[in-house]
Amino acid sequence: MKNQQKSSTDFIISLDKIGIQDLPKVGGKNASLGEMIKNLSDKSIRVPNGFAVTVDAFDAFIQENKLKGKIEKSLAGVDVSDIVSLRKTGSEIRKQISNGRFPVSVEKVILNSYYELSELYGQDATDIAVRSSATAEDLPDASFAGQQSTYLNIRGGEMLLTAIRSCFASLFTDRAISYRSSRGFDHFSVKLSVCVQKMVRSDLGASGVAFSLDTESGFKDIILINGAYGLGELVVGGEIVPDEFLVFKPCLSQGFSSIIEKKIGKKCHKMVYGNKPFETVRKVRVDKEQQRNFCLDDIQILKLAKWVQEIEDHYSSVHGKWCPMDIEWAIDGLTNELYIVQARPETIHSQNHKDIITEYEIADKTVLNDLLIEGVAVGDKVGTGAVRRIFTLDGRDGSSDETEFKEGEILVTEMTDPDWEPLMKKASAIITEKGGRTCHAAIVAREMGVPAVVGAVGAGNLMEDGQQVTVSCAEGSVGKVYKGKIDFKKKETAYSDFPSIETPIMMNVGSPELAFQYSKIPNSGVGLARQEFIINNHIKVHPLALLKHRDLKDRALSETISDLMAGYASEKDFYVNKLAQGVAKIAAAFYPKKVITRLSDFKSNEYFNLLGGKYFEPDEENPMIGWRGASRYYSEAFREAFNWECQALKKAREEFGLTNITIMVPFCRTPQELEKVVTIMAENGLIRGKNGLEIYLMAELPSNIILADQFAQMIDGFSIGSNDLTQLALGLDRDSSLVAHLYDERNDAVKGLIKTLLATAKKHGKKVGICGQGPSDFPDFSEFLVSEGINSVSVTPDSVLKTLKVIQKVEEAKVHAQLV
């Protein structure tokens, strides 16, 4: 009787009448959608129309069917650590709810609201999405996301009522019961509202997710976008590898087209509308040619990124603190319009306020040859344990029964969904055959702090139950699985333990994938950003092979190049963009600090190993002192490839807006060579002084020091390459074990050259840094450099803390000596 006293407005509220303050009545998803419609529509952010079925309707449904006592009785006897008990209880509760009846007043107002929405779109029964919206979902400090159900392409009153009942039932999925129990939430303090929302025809377009931070490192200045063709369920569920885009916020806000990374995914399938009775959606193959294209163009990427930033800004203002967002988006294939279909606060990195660096490292490097398989790394930890392969939770596939899964084992499966959460939290590591960085397994693994390797194709066939393996996510973006149990080290250092010194400490960075993580370490920028890693790992092809592969009549090479170029219009477009993006990712990580980027410095034997390199590289007896560095850039044989390199750096600086990039010329033997290189750079738009562009010389040959007066006229600074300088000053091959005992950058000859350079540079007002391991390996070498007035020291990230401590002692001793 009590329910009949409720008015229709108690059971249904239009989304445009809802705000964040209504969360207790309509749940997190509905409250967030309404908040955006009310407050962000004036910024042209589009959210599909719809209405919320309130928690009052949920309560009325529970009361009408006298379910509360039955559910409480069932939950009282459940053991959430016992998967069999949990599954049985959850199944019983969901069945009771699914078989329930709506109160007449509730059913009537739901149907009337649906038909009004249909009429708005000129249809008798329009297509809608029916999404669960729990009152504890999408909170800034608790991640309930993904625990309840969503139903797409629902049409007609009966299908709508069935979908709403199913949403109500999904409040008691196995994972939801376990999650609430483990976090101390009363099961009936969390209630369910339902969102009924007009479908966006992304089945004919594209859809995906976006985060207003980097999901691996927590880096705040990045917008991460994942997307694919069709409805978004395959992206969220991890069934495909989506396209991935990174946009740099600070330069985006300045009006730059700051898409600093584009990775094409394996979009072999998409989800579209069903074409049979009662089939709402179905999975179909994507045309091979379409798979080779990005699902979004640059205009769409930038538009979505701006919306994500505006949504983050609004929610941060509402909550009174930084509030990074987890957003679902869709492109309507009929209108080509962009829509936001969900937005929730990100709840992992935003809650991590530890100013601590935790480093994981494989202790025994000799075992790294025992590699079993690779995939996408989630997190940066290492886990060991026995393999347990489980490919379904019903035990019908012949793999291990999920009830056998023991604490500390390594879960190997095809992919996971929310029902796997109770099992996943027992794992010491997770390996999935499918999925990308934003799939369910990746999101849950990050939340639980468990290392995971996703997208490891064929993992289940390569491993056996009980086999001991080590899962390493501590080696960059590629996750690796090794045979056996391998010892690893774990070291934690608080930022407060990093000493403060006068001499700037910079970092040597080669891998763009690790740049965001490294940028957290106290630093003064990047003293050496290497392009070789980008060319070797992201481009993979010799630049001259890209230019001329059609003339080589090497069909296999041309086919490989064609595959690598997917998403790019031409070989030049591919090379310039991939190189620009790699450099830009490092520059963005340390922005606005200086990032000194060395021009490519492969030696001929290294270029030979790139795809197609055998056609263009000479056979040199000593490549270390052969055709490398500056001598390549102006040679007729290589100059066109160098033009592309210059254009990539210009793109990173001028199109992406990363003017903190400084360019360094390596292995330049004479001032005349430098003059030629600087001229070619200027012809390609890299003009010294334009937009603050600085040019440095890598001082690694004795001639660089002897002729420093002449070199100084054309540059803004020097960076000492102590490895080659030691080699050439002492006349030894640093790769030869026969003379390795003579290799020492502390030799008086090397130190004498450095002293001379520092004095000459000072006379010309030029800065001098050093990028080498010597300062961190040898305290007395650091003492020498600091006492001679080095302007900066650049070391590998793992040596920063050690180098800081060494230089701190040197500086303290220097001050003490002055006082005495």
N, C-alpha and C positions, 0 to 999 in steps of 0.2 A: 504493500500500500504506500509505503514511504516513497518508492520510486515514482509512482504516478503523480506525486506532487511536484516533481521536477518539471521545469519548462524545457522546451526544445533547445534553448540556448545553453542549458546545462549539459546537454549531450553532444551538441555540435557547435563548433566555432569556425568561422571562415578564417583562413590563414592570415589574411590581411588585417584581422582584428587582434592578432596575437603578438606578444613580445616576450622577452627573456623572463620577465616577472611572472609569466603564466606557466612556467615550467612545472610546478606542482599539479597543474590541472591538465596540461596537454603533453607533458614529457619533453625531453631534451630536443628531439629532432623537430617536432612541431614548433616549439618555442623559438628555435634557431631560425627556421624558415620564415616564421612570422616576423621575427626581429629584422631579418634582411629585407623583407618586402616593405615593412614600415619605414625603415631608416636608410636603406641603401638604394631604393628605387630611383631617387633623384640623381644617383651616380650612374644610372642606366644599367645597373646590375639586375638581370632578369632571373626571377624565380617562378616556376610554373604555378598556376592557380590551383586551389584546392581547399579542403577543409579538414579539421581535426575532429576525430571521434574521441571525446574526453574520457578521463579516468572515471567520471561519474557514470558514463555508459558502461565502462568495465565493471565498476562496482555493482551497477544494476544487473548486469549479466550474471555476475558471480552470485548475487543474492537471489535472483530469479531461479537459478538452478541449484541453490543450496549447496554450493561447492566449497565454501571457506572451511567448514569443519572437516570435510572429506580430505581436502588438500593438506590441512594442518596435521591430520592424523597420519597421512602417508609420509609427510616430511619428518615427522617425529621419529620414525624408525629407520630413516635412511642413513647410511654410512658413506659419505662422499668420497672417502678414500678407497672404497670398494666399488669398482667399476660396474660389476654385475648388479649390485644393490642400487647404485645410482641410475643405471639405465632402466631397470625395472620400474623404479618409482617414477622417474620422469615420464616414461611411456604411459603409465596408468593415469597420471594427472593430465597429460596432454589429450588423451583419449576422452576423458570426462569433459574437458572444456570444449573439444571439437564437436561433441555430441549435444552440447547445450542449445537452448533456445533463447532468442532475444526477447526481452519484454516488448510488448506491442508498441508502446510509445517510443522506445529506442529504435526499433526496426523502422517505424514509419518515418521518423525524422532523418535517419540515415539515407533511406531510399529517396526521400524528397530532395535532400541536398545533392545527391548524386544526379538526379534527373535535371536539377537546376544547372549543375555544372555541365552536363551534356548539352543542354539547350544553349548555354553560352557559346559552345563550339559548333552549334548547328547540327547536332547529332542526337539520335534517339538514345544511344548507349555509347558514350565516348570511352576511349581507352584510357585507363588510369593505372597508376602505381599505388599499391597499398603497402605502407611501410609501418613497422612497429615503432613506437616512440615511448620508451620507458621513462619514468620520472627520475630515475637515477642514471640514465644514459647521457653520455656526452657532457659530463660534468668536468670542470677544469682539473679536478684532482682525483678522478676515478674513471677508468676506461671500461665502460660497459658496451662499447660499440661492437656490433656484429653478433651479439648474443641472440637477438630476436630476428624474426623473419621479415622478408620483403617479397612481394608478389607483383610481377610485371604483366602489362597488357591484360588487365582484368576488364571484362566488359559485361554489363548487365547487372541487375539487382541481385540475383541469386549468387552469381560468382563473387560479387562484392561482399555479401554477408558471409559467405564461406571463407573468403580471404581474411576478413576481420576476425572471425572465430579462430582461424589458424594463427593469426598474430597474437591473440589473447593466449592461446595455448603455448606459443613460443616463449612466453615469460618463464616457462618451466622446462626449457631445454636442459639437457644434462650439464652443459657448460655453465648456464646461467645459475642453476641450483648450486653447483660447486663454487662458482665465483662469489656468489653472495654469502655462502656459508663461510668461505675462507677469509672474507673481509668483514665479517660481523654484521652484515645487513640482514634485518628481519625480512623474511620473504614477502610479507604483505605490506611492508613499508615501501616497497617498490611496486608501483602500479603501472598499468599499461594504457597508453593512448594509442590511437592509430592515425596515421597521415594518409589521406586520400587525395591524390595529386594527379593532375593531368600529365599523361605521358609525354615526354619529349621524344620525337622520332629519331633517336640516336641509332636505332636499328638500321636506319638508312644513312647515318652519319658516323659519329665517333663519340666516345665517352671515356671517362677514366677518373683518376683521383689527382689531387694536388695538395702539397704540404707547404706551409710558409716557413719551412726550415729544412735543413738536410737531415733526413731520417736516420742516418748512420752516426754522424758526428754531433748532431745538434747545432751545427753552424747556423747562426741566426740570419745571415744576409742572403740566403738562397731561397728561391721558390722552386720546388721539385714538382714536375708534372709527369705523370704516367698516363698513357692513353692507347687506345686501340679502336678498331672499327666495331660498330654494333653496340648493343647494350652493355653496360658496364660490369655485369656479373662475372665475366671471365677474367677481367683485370683484378677485381677485388678478390675473387676466389683463387687466383694464382694459376689458372689453367693455361694461360699463355704468357709469353714474355712480351710486355708492352713496349711501345716506344717510350723514350725517356728524354726529358728536356730540363735543363737547369737555366734559370734566369737570375741575374745578379741584381738584388734590390737597389743598392745605392745608385748604380748607374741607370737603372730603369727609372728611378724617380727624377733623374736629371734629363730624361728624354732620350736616352740611348737605347739602341736595339740590343740589349745586353743578354742575348741568348748564348750563354757561354759553353753549353754542351748540348749535343743532339746525338742520341743513340737510337738506332733503328732496332725494333724488336722482331720477334718471330710471331707475327700475327696471322697464323695459319688458319685459325677459326674465328668466327664471330657469332654472337647470339642475336637472333632476329625474331620477329613475330612468328608464331606458329601458323600453319596453314591447314590444320586438321581440327575437327570438333574437339573441344576441351584441351587442345594443345595451345597454351598461351605463348610459349617461346620455344625456340629450337636452335640447335647449333649447326652452322653450315661452314663449309670451307671458304676461305678468302681466295680470290683470283690471284695467281702467282705474281702477275705484274703489279697488282695493287699492294701486295705484301712488300714490294720493294720501295714503296713510297711511305713517307711519314704521314701519320693520320691527321696531323695538324700542320698548317702552313705557318710561316713566321708571324703573320699578322694576327692569326688566331692565338698563337702562343703568347704573344705580348699582351693581347687583350685579356686573356685569361689570367696572366701574371699580374696585371694591374688590378683586376678584380680581387684576386687573392690578397694582394697587399692592402687594398681598401677594406676588405673584410677583416683582416688581421688588425688593422688600425682601429676599426670600430669596436671589435670585441676587447681589445686591449684597453680602450677607453672605458668600456662598460665595466670591466673587471678591475680596473685600476692598477693593472700590471701587464707586463708582456704576455700576450696570449696567442701563441702560434696556433694555426688552424689546420685541420684535416678536412678537406673539401672534396665533394664529388661533383663532377661537371658533365655536361652533355651538349653535343652539337646536333641540332635538328636537321636531318638530311633533306627535309622538304623546304625549309626556309633558310637554311645555313646560319641560323641564329644560335648563339651560345647561351646556355642556361646553367645556373647553379642549382643542383637538386638536393644537396645536403651540405651542412657545414657544422663541424664540431671542434671544440678545443682539442689540440694535440696533448696527450697526457703522459708522455714518457720523458722526453728531453726537457720539457718546460718545468718538470718537477725535480730535475736534477740540478741542484745548486752546489754540488761539491766542486771546490776549486782544487781538485786532485787529479794528477795524471797517473793512470794505471796502465802499465805496460806489460804486455804478455810477449814472451819470446820462447821459441823452441830452443831448449838447452843444448841438445846434441845435434849439430848441423849435419853430421855424417849420415843420419837416417833419412834426410830429405829426398833421397833417391827412391824411397819406398812409397812413391805417390800412387794412390789408387784411382782417384777421380777428382775433378775440379768442378766448381760451380760459382754462384754468386755468394760472396761473404756477407753475413748478417752479423753486425757487431764486430768486436775486435778481440774476442777471447779465444781460449783454447780449451777443448774438452776431450776427455778420453773415456773409454768404456767399451762394453760388449755390444755388438750390433744386435738389434731386434727389428726384423722386417715385418711391418704390418701394413697391408694395403687396403683393408676395409675393416670396419668395426663390427661386421656381422660374421666374420670368420669363415666366409664361404670361398675365399680365394686360395686356401691352402697355406697361407702364410701364418706366422705365429698368432695365437689367440691374444687379444689385447689384455686379457686378464693375467697373462703370464709376464706382462711388461713390469720390470723391476726398477726400483729407484736407482738412478745412475747409469742406466743403459742408454745406448744411442739409438734413437728412433730413426728408422729408414722407411720411407713411404713415398707414394707417388705425389700426394699433396694432402693438405689438411683442411678441415673446416671447423667451425666453432665447437662441434661435438667432440673434437679431439683434445680440447684444452685440459681436462683432468689428467689425461695421459701424458701430454706434452710437458707439464710442469714437473714430472718425475724424471725427465730425460736430462742427461749431462750434455747432450748435443742433439741436433736434429738435422737430418739430411732428407731433402725432397727431390724427386726427379723433375718436378715442374715448378713454375713460379718465378717471380722476380722480387725486387726489393720491397714492393708494397703489397705482396700477397699475404694471405692470412697467416701462413707459417712464419713469415718474416716479422709481421707486426707483433704476433704473440711472443715470438722468441725474444724480440727486443724488450718487450714489457717484462718478461720473466728473467732477462739477463742471461739467456742460454745461447751459446754460439750455434749458428745454423748455416748450412750450405744449401741453398735452394737452386733449382734448375740444374741439378747434377744428373743429366740424362743417363739412364742405364744403371744407376747406383744399386738398385735392388738385385740386379743380375751379377754384379761384381763382388758382392759381399755375402757372407753366410751368417746365419744366426749364431751368436756366441763368439764370433770373430772379434778380437780386440783391435780397435782402430783409434786414431787420434784425429780430431776435427780441429783444424786451425783456421781462424778468421783473423789472425794477427799479422798477415803478410800482404795487406792491401785489399783491394776490392775483389780479388779472386780467393774464394774459399777452397781449402785443400784438405783432402782426406788421406791420411797416411796409414800404412800397415802398422799394427802393433801399438803398444802403449809407450808414448814418447814423453820424456820429462820436459816440463816447461817451467819458465821462471815468471813470477808475478811481482812487479815492483810498483809501489805507490809512493808518489812524491807530491806533497802539497805545494801549491804555488807560493805559499808564504815561506817555504823553505828555499826558494830561488833567491840567491843574493842579489843585491842591487850594486851595479858597477858603473863606472863612467864610460868604459870602452864598449861601444855597441856590439851586441852579439846577434849575428844574422844566421840564416840557415841555408844549407845546400839542399835543394829539393829537385827530384827528378820525376816522381810519379804524381800526376794530377790527382789520382784517386786518394792519396794520403794527405793532400795539402790542407783540407779543412781540419783534419785531426791535428796536424802539426801546428796549425795556426794558433791553437790554444796555448801552446808552450810560450812563455814570455820570450819575446824576441824583438829585434829592430828591423825585421824585414827579411828578404831573401838575398843572400850575397851571390848565389849561383843557382839559377833555374836552368836545368839541362833540357834541351829539345830532343836529345837522342832517344830518351825513353818514349816520348810521344810518337816519334817517327817509327820506332821499332815495334811498338805495341799497339798503336792505334791506326797508323797508316799502313805499315808492314811492307810497303812496296817502294822500291827505289824510285825516286822522283823522275829520273830519265826513262824508266820503264813505263811510268804513267804517261809520259809524253809520247813515247815512240813504240808502245807494245804492238800496235797494229802492223807496224813495218817488220816486226821480228818473226811473224808467222809462227808464233808459239801459241797454239790454241789453248792449251791448259793455262798458261799465264794470263791470257786475255779473259778467259772465263773466270779465273780467280779474281782478277781486277774488277770485272763486272759485278761479281758478288759483293766485294768489299765496298764498291761505290754505291750500293743501294741507298736511295734517298737523295743522291746528289746528281746534278745535271750533267757534269762533265768531270774528266780526270782532274783538271785544274781546280774546279769547284770543290771536289773531294779533298784534295791535298791542302788547299788554302784554308778551308773551313776546319778540317780536323786539326791542323797544326795551330790555327788561331784559337780554337776552343781549348786545346790542351794547355797552351801558354796562359790563356785567360783564366782558366780554373785556378791555376797557381796564383796568378796576380790577384784574383778576386779574394782568395783565402786570406791574403795579407794586406789587402787594400785598407787605407791609402799608403801604407808603407812601401818603400822602394823594393821592387823586384827586379834584380839584375839578371836579364835573360841572355844566356850565351847563344850565339848563332851556332848552327849545327856543326859538330866537330867529329863526325865519323872519320875513321881512317879507311883506306881503300879495302882492307880485308873485312872491315865491319860493314861497309856499304855492299860488299860482295854478297854478304849473307842475307840482305834484303831480297824480297821477291824480284826477280829480273835483274838483280845486281851483277850477275855473271856476264851479262852482255855489255856492261859499261865500265867495269873496273879493271885497272891494270894489275898485273902480278908484280908487286913490289917486294923486294927482299927485306926492306925495313920500313913498313908502313908508318911506324911511329914518327919518323922524320921525313915522310914522303908527301904525297898529294893530299893535304888536309888543311883545314882552316881557311884562312884568307886566300890562299893560292887557288882554291877551287872556285871561289865566288866570282872572280873576274875572268876565269878561263872560258874560252868559247865553248868547250866541251860541257861545262856545267852551269854556265851563266843563267840559262833560262830557268833551271831548277832553283837557283838562288833568287831570281826575280819572284818566283812563287813564295819563297820563304819570307821575303821582304813584304810582300802583299799580305801574307798571313799576320805578320806583326803589326802592320798598319791597320788591319781590320780589328785586331784585338785592342789597339789603342784608340782608334778613331770611331769605329762603329760600335764597339762594345763599351767604350768610354774608360778603358783601364789605362789611364795616362801615367800610372805609377810604374809602368814597364820601362826599364832602362835596357838598352841593347849593348851587349859586350861582344867585341870581335876577338876570336881566339886565334892562336898560332899565326900571328902576323909578323913576318920576318923583317920587313923594311917599312920605313915611312911611305915609300912610293906605293907599296901594296895597300897600306891603309888608305891612302888617298884614293886609289882606284875603288876600293870597297865602299868608302863613304860616298863617292860620286854615284855609284850604282844604287846605293840605298836611297839617296836623294831623288834619283830618277824614278824610284818606285814609291815616292811620297814620304820616306823616312828622312826628314830634314832635321838635322841637329838644331835644337832650340825651338822648333815648331811644336806648339802644345806642350812645351816643357821637355821635349825629348832630349835625354842625355845619352851620350855614347861613351862607353868605357873600353879600355884595351886590357886584354888578359896578358899580364906581364909574366910570361913563362919561358921566354928565350933570353939569353944574355944580350942579344941585340936590342931588345925592348928597353933594357936598363942603360946600355951604353949610349943609345940614341934617344933616350927619354926626353931630352930637350926638344927634339923634332916631333916625336910622337905627341907630346903634350899640347902642341899647337892645334891638334885636330880632335881632341877628346876632352871629356869632363872628369875622368878619373881612371885609375889603374886598379886592377885586382890581381894580386899575385897568385899565379898557379904554381904552387910550390912543388907539385909532383914533377911536371915537365922541367921546371927551372932547375931542380936538383939533378935530374937526369942529364940535362944538357950542360950544366955547369961542371959536372963531374965526368961527363963523357962516358956514361954507362947506360946500358939497356935495363930499364927498371923491371922488365919482364924476365930477365935472365937470372936464374938462381945462382949462376956461377959468380956473379959480382954483386949479389944482393947484400952482402955484408958491408959493402961500401956505401950503400944508399942511405943517406941521412941528411935531412934538410937542415940539421944543426951544424953541418960542416961550415968551417970559416969562409969558404969560397961562396957558398950560398948566402950566408948571413952578410957577407961583404956586399954582394949584389943588392940585397934588400936594403941595406943601409944607404947605398948610393941612390937607389930609386926613391926612398923616402925623402932624402935631402933634395933631390931634383924636383920631385913633385911639390914639395913644400915651397920651393922657390917660385913655381908657376901657379901656386894656389890650387893644386889638384889634390883630390883625396886619394888615399891608397887603402885598400882592404886586402884581406887574404882569404882565400877559399880552399882550405885543405885541412887534413886531419892533424897535422903537426901540433897546432896550439893545444889541442885537447889531449894528445898523446904524451907531449913532453912539457912539463911545467916550466922548465928552463927556457924553452923556445918561446913560450908565451911571455915570459919575463923579458926576454930580449925584444919581442915585438912591441910590447907595451912601453918599455923604456925608450924605444926609438920613436914612439909616437904614431903607431899604426892607427888609422882612423876607424877601422872596424875589423872584426874577426867573424868569418862565416864557417860553420861546422855542420856536420850531419845532425839531424834532430836528436838522435840518441846520445849525442855528446854535449848538448847544450848545457845541461846541469853541471856536468863535470868541468867543462870549460869555464863556466861562470865562477865556479869555486876556485879554480886555479888562478884566474885573472883577479879575483877578489883579493887573494893573498898577495899577488904581485902589486896591486894598487895600494893595499894597506902597507906593504913594506916600503913602497915608494914614498907614501905620505910620512911614514915614520922616519925615513932617512932624511927627508926635508926638514922635519921638526928638529932632529938631532943636529 
